[in-house]
Amino acid sequence: MPEVLTFGEPLILLAPEAEGPLRHVERFHKSVVGAELNFAIGLSRLGVAAGWFGRVGDDEFGAQVIAVLRAEGVETSRVLLDPAAPTAVMFKEYRGFGDPRVIYYRRLSAASRLAPADLDAAYIGQARHLHLTGITAALSDSCREAVHAAVRAAKAAGLTVSFDPNIRRKLMPPETLHDLLLPLVDAADLLLLGQDEGELLFGVQGPEAVLAAAHARGPRTVAVKLGAAGALASDGDQTVREPAFPVARVVDTVGAGDGFDAGFLAGLRRGLDLRTAVRLGAVVGAAAVTVRGDYEGYPTWNEARSLLGLGPEIHAR
């Protein structure tokens, strides 16, 4: 049974094999992505039992989503196949102007049709922790209702809940942002967010102010992601700040935030102290930016231990 559950929208990513406008690109590399999917794979690679559920199209892309998750050791027994809607697709465009441009084809996707009736409360109740992002809640009214139903089921069963707003401007217009996300901030035991997201949500400036404003809303543990400047975190008793883990070359930053979330939570679930958990998050996030692709660079537990200078973990046969 998974220790940590998450759910959301998976997408098929078509990444061009050449730089330039997509109209001139002839070949693409196909892979599976999605914030919650990335998170589940990151946890699984770090040795934390993870489960992912949601809706995918009853199509070849949906089959690929399930196959990738299972290959990464993620539990998928509650994934639903939707014969009436497709699995979402996205493209990246590399133009040499910083991060790649991302184009989504997700309207009316299978994932957007998730509803409270699709949830298995007994399944959720057997886990220890539930992780959510704001993306799922923003996909549709039924998805928003499903997210809140999942929180209620988790709280009723004694699970802890983590939340990453993962703000996407195309999905979350400014006039709906606070009503959509702040109730989930308030319900979280662990809040993971970027400094810019916190400033937008709480109307404050600076990472320390974001941290204080987040704690004031209820989450006991808060991690503020600072990009190249590292991360700031607090568990209510202590506050730590750690630099970003150095990399020789940044290839693609997509997936770094999800990787930090997975590393930080894995550290806490494994009983690491707050500072080491932040460092583990930084390691996973840094590994993500060294390759094209969201989760492909995420390390295994022993690889992460080596990068942290802890040495490999030895198991008796």
Secondary structure as the mmCIF struct_conf table of DSSP 4:
data_model
#
loop_
_struct_conf.conf_type_id
_struct_conf.id
_struct_conf.beg_label_comp_id
_struct_conf.beg_label_asym_id
_struct_conf.beg_label_seq_id
_struct_conf.end_label_comp_id
_struct_conf.end_label_asym_id
_struct_conf.end_label_seq_id
BEND BEND1 GLU A 3 GLU A 3
STRN STRN1 VAL A 4 PHE A 7
STRN STRN2 LEU A 11 PRO A 16
BEND BEND2 GLU A 17 ALA A 18
BEND BEND3 GLY A 20 GLY A 20
HELX_RH_3T_P HELX_RH_3T_P1 LEU A 22 HIS A 24
STRN STRN3 PHE A 28 VAL A 33
HELX_RH_AL_P HELX_RH_AL_P1 ALA A 35 ARG A 45
TURN_TY1_P TURN_TY1_P1 LEU A 46 GLY A 47
STRN STRN4 ALA A 50 GLY A 57
BEND BEND4 ASP A 58 ASP A 59
HELX_RH_AL_P HELX_RH_AL_P2 GLU A 60 ALA A 71
TURN_TY1_P TURN_TY1_P2 GLU A 72 GLY A 73
STRN STRN5 GLU A 75 GLU A 75
TURN_TY1_P TURN_TY1_P3 SER A 77 ARG A 78
STRN STRN6 VAL A 79 ASP A 82
TURN_TY1_P TURN_TY1_P4 PRO A 83 ALA A 84
BEND BEND5 ALA A 85 ALA A 85
HELX_LH_PP_P HELX_LH_PP_P1 PRO A 86 THR A 87
STRN STRN7 ALA A 88 GLU A 93
BEND BEND6 GLY A 96 ASP A 99
HELX_LH_PP_P HELX_LH_PP_P2 PRO A 100 PRO A 100
STRN STRN8 ARG A 101 TYR A 105
TURN_TY1_P TURN_TY1_P5 ARG A 107 LEU A 108
BEND BEND7 ALA A 110 ALA A 110
HELX_RH_3T_P HELX_RH_3T_P2 ALA A 111 ARG A 113
HELX_RH_3T_P HELX_RH_3T_P3 PRO A 116 ASP A 118
HELX_RH_AL_P HELX_RH_AL_P3 ALA A 121 GLY A 125
TURN_TY1_P TURN_TY1_P6 GLN A 126 GLN A 126
BEND BEND8 ALA A 127 ARG A 128
STRN STRN9 HIS A 129 THR A 133
HELX_RH_AL_P HELX_RH_AL_P4 GLY A 134 LEU A 139
HELX_RH_AL_P HELX_RH_AL_P5 ASP A 141 ALA A 156
TURN_TY1_P TURN_TY1_P7 ALA A 157 GLY A 158
STRN STRN10 THR A 160 ASP A 164
TURN_TY1_P TURN_TY1_P8 ARG A 169 LEU A 171
BEND BEND9 MET A 172 MET A 172
HELX_RH_AL_P HELX_RH_AL_P6 PRO A 174 ALA A 187
BEND BEND10 ASP A 189 ASP A 189
STRN STRN11 LEU A 190 GLY A 194
HELX_RH_AL_P HELX_RH_AL_P7 GLN A 195 PHE A 202
BEND BEND11 GLY A 206 GLY A 206
HELX_RH_AL_P HELX_RH_AL_P8 PRO A 207 ARG A 217
BEND BEND12 GLY A 218 GLY A 218
BEND BEND13 ARG A 220 ARG A 220
STRN STRN12 THR A 221 LYS A 225
HELX_RH_3T_P HELX_RH_3T_P4 GLY A 227 ALA A 229
STRN STRN13 ALA A 231 SER A 234
BEND BEND14 GLY A 236 ASP A 237
STRN STRN14 THR A 239 GLU A 242
HELX_LH_PP_P HELX_LH_PP_P3 PRO A 243 PRO A 246
BEND BEND15 ALA A 248 ALA A 248
TURN_TY1_P TURN_TY1_P9 VAL A 254 GLY A 255
HELX_RH_AL_P HELX_RH_AL_P9 ALA A 256 ARG A 269
TURN_TY1_P TURN_TY1_P10 ARG A 270 GLY A 271
HELX_RH_AL_P HELX_RH_AL_P10 LEU A 274 ALA A 288
TURN_TY1_P TURN_TY1_P11 VAL A 289 THR A 290
BEND BEND16 VAL A 291 TYR A 295
TURN_TY1_P TURN_TY1_P12 GLU A 296 GLY A 297
HELX_LH_PP_P HELX_LH_PP_P4 TYR A 298 THR A 300
HELX_RH_AL_P HELX_RH_AL_P11 TRP A 301 LEU A 307
TURN_TY1_P TURN_TY1_P13 LEU A 308 GLY A 309
HELX_LH_PP_P HELX_LH_PP_P5 PRO A 312 ILE A 314
#
